[in-house]
């Protein structure tokens, strides 16, 4: 089990004020990592940092808007100033435009989703790679949080599903190109997990019928992602790059 440990590693997590990002921060701090949480909602980040530190972990919060190149650069600098060079970036920040079809969204909807869900991961990876090179690090690690909507979707998920499909392909292309810098790039693709965003659907009258499409006949919980995120974050996955790890109770298989 030692290879799953993160002792001495510095992990930065975007979109860490709530949901997956906030949960991952606790899990990885519990595995020994120093964790930098980034998000626009600094009050929620501060509260999460306080909880992690009170439990014996090491965490800090830094304001971050992944749509801004200057914000990302400042975030990475501030993260390093406190905890040293970054070993792992988990790009979790993501947004939806609501239950809208391609005919319902406008340009502002499209730009908001694409700038956050695609431009953000690209810029973060670019500037992180620059830091790895400048610091003379032996390598690095990037995990993009995608979704099974990259291949399995329903009406009304446009442009979110489009962005996640592109994020999965971005992960694969980056894996090829980042190997030059000894940086691994993988993605975690959760299925339908109970979050504040998904709760409206997953606890609605439609939920029982929707659940029948999942072979394991249940929705996921945050804890179902703990093992997969520890695998990708740790040296246990040292020979993995360009992988998309699906955690969905068999939903994708059941829809083929």
C-alpha positions as CSV (number, residue, x, y, z in Angstrom):
1,X,0.0,0.0,0.0
2,X,3.0,2.3,0.3
3,X,2.9,3.3,-3.3
4,X,-0.6,4.8,-2.8
5,X,0.8,7.2,-0.2
6,X,1.4,10.9,-1.0
7,X,3.8,11.8,1.8
8,X,5.7,15.0,0.9
9,X,3.8,15.6,-2.3
10,X,2.3,19.0,-3.1
11,X,-1.1,18.7,-4.8
12,X,-3.1,21.7,-6.2
13,X,-6.8,21.3,-6.9
14,X,-9.0,23.7,-8.9
15,X,-12.7,24.1,-8.3
16,X,-12.0,23.1,-4.7
17,X,-14.7,25.1,-2.9
18,X,-17.3,22.3,-3.1
19,X,-18.2,19.0,-4.7
20,X,-15.5,16.7,-6.0
21,X,-12.6,19.2,-5.5
22,X,-13.4,19.8,-1.8
23,X,-13.7,16.1,-1.2
24,X,-10.5,15.2,-3.1
25,X,-8.6,17.8,-1.0
26,X,-9.6,15.9,2.2
27,X,-8.8,12.5,0.8
28,X,-5.4,13.5,-0.5
29,X,-4.4,15.4,2.6
30,X,-5.3,12.2,4.5
31,X,-2.9,10.3,2.3
32,X,-0.1,12.7,3.4
33,X,-0.1,15.4,0.7
34,X,0.2,19.1,1.2
35,X,-2.9,20.5,-0.6
36,X,-3.5,23.9,-2.2
37,X,-7.2,24.6,-2.8
38,X,-8.1,27.0,-5.6
39,X,-11.5,28.5,-6.4
40,X,-13.3,31.8,-6.8
41,X,-15.4,31.3,-3.6
42,X,-12.6,32.1,-1.2
43,X,-14.9,31.9,1.9
44,X,-15.8,28.2,1.2
45,X,-12.2,27.4,0.5
46,X,-11.1,29.0,3.7
47,X,-13.6,26.9,5.7
48,X,-12.4,23.7,4.0
49,X,-8.8,24.5,4.6
50,X,-9.6,25.1,8.3
51,X,-11.3,21.7,8.5
52,X,-8.4,19.8,6.9
53,X,-5.8,21.5,9.1
54,X,-7.8,20.9,12.2
55,X,-7.8,17.2,11.3
56,X,-4.0,17.1,11.1
57,X,-3.6,17.7,7.4
58,X,-1.7,20.5,5.6
59,X,-3.8,22.8,3.4
60,X,-3.9,26.3,2.1
61,X,-6.3,28.2,0.0
62,X,-5.5,30.6,-2.9
63,X,-8.0,32.6,-5.0
64,X,-8.3,31.3,-8.5
65,X,-10.3,32.0,-11.7
66,X,-9.4,29.3,-14.2
67,X,-10.7,31.5,-17.1
68,X,-7.9,34.0,-16.5
69,X,-4.3,33.3,-17.5
70,X,-3.0,35.9,-15.0
71,X,-5.0,34.3,-12.2
72,X,-3.7,30.8,-13.0
73,X,-0.1,32.1,-13.0
74,X,-0.5,33.9,-9.7
75,X,-2.2,30.8,-8.2
76,X,0.7,28.5,-9.1
77,X,3.3,31.0,-7.8
78,X,1.4,31.4,-4.5
79,X,1.0,27.7,-4.1
80,X,4.7,27.1,-4.6
81,X,5.7,29.9,-2.2
82,X,4.1,28.1,0.7
83,X,4.4,24.4,-0.2
84,X,7.2,24.2,-2.7
85,X,7.1,22.9,-6.3
86,X,3.8,21.3,-7.4
87,X,3.9,17.5,-7.9
88,X,0.3,17.1,-9.1
89,X,-2.5,19.3,-10.6
90,X,-6.1,18.1,-10.4
91,X,-8.1,20.1,-12.7
92,X,-11.6,19.8,-11.3
93,X,-13.2,23.2,-12.0
94,X,-16.2,22.9,-14.3
95,X,-19.6,24.4,-14.9
96,X,-22.9,23.7,-16.7
97,X,-25.2,25.9,-18.5
98,X,-28.3,24.2,-17.2
99,X,-30.7,21.8,-18.9
100,X,-30.3,23.4,-22.4
101,X,-30.1,22.1,-25.9
102,X,-27.9,23.5,-28.7
103,X,-30.9,25.6,-29.8
104,X,-31.5,27.0,-26.3
105,X,-28.0,28.3,-25.4
106,X,-26.6,31.6,-26.5
107,X,-23.0,32.7,-27.0
108,X,-22.6,33.7,-23.4
109,X,-23.6,30.2,-22.3
110,X,-21.2,28.6,-24.7
111,X,-18.3,30.8,-23.8
112,X,-18.8,30.4,-20.1
113,X,-18.8,26.6,-20.3
114,X,-15.9,26.3,-22.8
115,X,-13.7,28.9,-21.1
116,X,-14.1,27.1,-17.8
117,X,-14.2,23.5,-18.9
118,X,-11.6,23.6,-21.7
119,X,-9.6,26.8,-21.8
120,X,-9.0,26.5,-18.1
121,X,-7.5,23.0,-18.2
122,X,-5.3,23.9,-21.2
123,X,-3.9,27.0,-19.5
124,X,-3.4,25.3,-16.2
125,X,-1.5,22.4,-17.9
126,X,0.6,24.9,-20.0
127,X,1.6,27.0,-17.0
128,X,2.2,24.1,-14.8
129,X,4.5,22.5,-17.3
130,X,6.4,25.7,-17.5
131,X,6.9,25.6,-13.7
132,X,8.0,21.9,-13.8
133,X,10.7,22.8,-16.4
134,X,11.8,26.0,-14.6
135,X,12.1,24.2,-11.3
136,X,14.1,21.4,-12.8
137,X,11.6,18.9,-11.5
138,X,12.0,15.2,-12.3
139,X,8.4,15.1,-13.7
140,X,4.8,15.8,-12.8
141,X,1.3,14.6,-12.9
142,X,-2.0,16.1,-14.2
143,X,-5.5,14.6,-13.6
144,X,-8.4,16.1,-15.5
145,X,-11.9,15.5,-14.1
146,X,-14.0,14.5,-17.1
147,X,-17.3,12.7,-17.0
148,X,-19.1,9.8,-18.7
149,X,-21.0,12.5,-20.6
150,X,-17.9,12.5,-22.8
151,X,-19.5,9.5,-24.5
152,X,-22.9,8.8,-22.8
153,X,-25.3,11.7,-22.7
154,X,-28.9,12.7,-22.7
155,X,-30.8,15.6,-24.2
156,X,-30.2,19.0,-22.6
157,X,-26.5,18.5,-21.7
158,X,-25.2,20.8,-24.4
159,X,-22.6,22.3,-24.2
160,X,-21.4,20.5,-21.1
161,X,-21.2,17.1,-22.8
162,X,-19.4,18.7,-25.7
163,X,-16.8,20.2,-23.3
164,X,-16.3,16.9,-21.5
165,X,-15.8,15.0,-24.8
166,X,-13.2,17.5,-25.7
167,X,-11.6,17.3,-22.3
168,X,-11.1,13.6,-22.6
169,X,-9.5,14.0,-26.0
170,X,-7.4,16.9,-24.6
171,X,-6.1,14.5,-21.9
172,X,-5.1,11.9,-24.5
173,X,-3.3,14.4,-26.7
174,X,-1.6,16.1,-23.8
175,X,-0.4,12.7,-22.6
176,X,1.5,12.3,-25.8
177,X,3.0,15.7,-25.7
178,X,3.7,16.0,-22.0
179,X,5.8,12.8,-21.9
180,X,8.6,14.9,-23.2
181,X,8.6,16.7,-19.8
182,X,8.1,13.4,-17.9
183,X,4.6,14.6,-17.0
184,X,1.8,12.0,-16.9
185,X,-1.7,13.1,-17.9
186,X,-4.8,11.1,-17.1
187,X,-8.5,11.7,-16.5
188,X,-11.1,10.5,-14.1
189,X,-14.6,10.2,-15.6
190,X,-17.3,9.9,-12.9
191,X,-20.8,8.7,-13.6
192,X,-23.8,10.0,-11.9
193,X,-22.6,10.9,-8.4
194,X,-24.8,12.6,-5.8
195,X,-23.7,16.2,-5.6
196,X,-25.4,19.6,-5.0
197,X,-25.6,20.0,-8.8
198,X,-26.9,16.6,-9.7
199,X,-29.3,16.2,-6.7
200,X,-32.2,17.8,-8.5
201,X,-32.1,15.1,-11.1
202,X,-31.0,12.2,-9.0
203,X,-33.6,12.8,-6.3
204,X,-36.5,13.6,-8.6
205,X,-39.4,11.5,-9.7
206,X,-37.4,10.4,-12.7
207,X,-34.6,8.9,-10.6
208,X,-36.0,5.3,-10.3
209,X,-36.3,5.0,-14.1
210,X,-33.0,6.7,-14.6
211,X,-31.3,4.3,-12.2
212,X,-32.4,1.3,-14.2
213,X,-29.8,2.3,-16.8
214,X,-27.0,1.7,-14.3
215,X,-26.1,-2.0,-14.0
216,X,-25.2,-1.6,-10.3
217,X,-28.7,-0.1,-9.7
218,X,-27.5,2.9,-7.6
219,X,-26.0,6.3,-8.0
220,X,-22.5,6.9,-6.8
221,X,-21.2,8.6,-3.7
222,X,-18.1,10.7,-3.2
223,X,-16.4,7.8,-1.5
224,X,-16.6,5.7,-4.6
225,X,-14.0,8.0,-6.1
226,X,-11.5,7.8,-3.3
227,X,-9.6,4.7,-4.6
228,X,-9.5,5.9,-8.2
229,X,-8.2,9.4,-7.3
230,X,-5.6,7.9,-5.0
231,X,-4.5,5.5,-7.8
232,X,-4.1,8.3,-10.4
233,X,-2.5,10.7,-7.9
234,X,0.1,8.3,-6.5
235,X,3.1,6.4,-7.8
236,X,0.8,3.3,-8.0
237,X,-0.1,4.6,-11.5
238,X,3.5,5.5,-12.6
239,X,3.0,3.6,-15.9
240,X,-0.3,5.2,-16.7
241,X,-0.7,8.1,-19.0
242,X,-3.4,9.0,-21.5
243,X,-5.9,6.8,-19.5
244,X,-9.5,7.7,-18.8
245,X,-10.6,6.0,-15.6
246,X,-14.4,5.5,-15.6
247,X,-16.2,5.2,-12.3
248,X,-19.9,4.8,-13.1
249,X,-21.4,1.6,-11.8
250,X,-21.3,0.2,-15.3
251,X,-23.5,2.9,-16.8
252,X,-21.4,3.2,-20.0
253,X,-21.3,-0.5,-20.5
254,X,-25.0,-0.8,-19.9
255,X,-25.8,1.7,-22.6
256,X,-23.7,0.2,-25.4
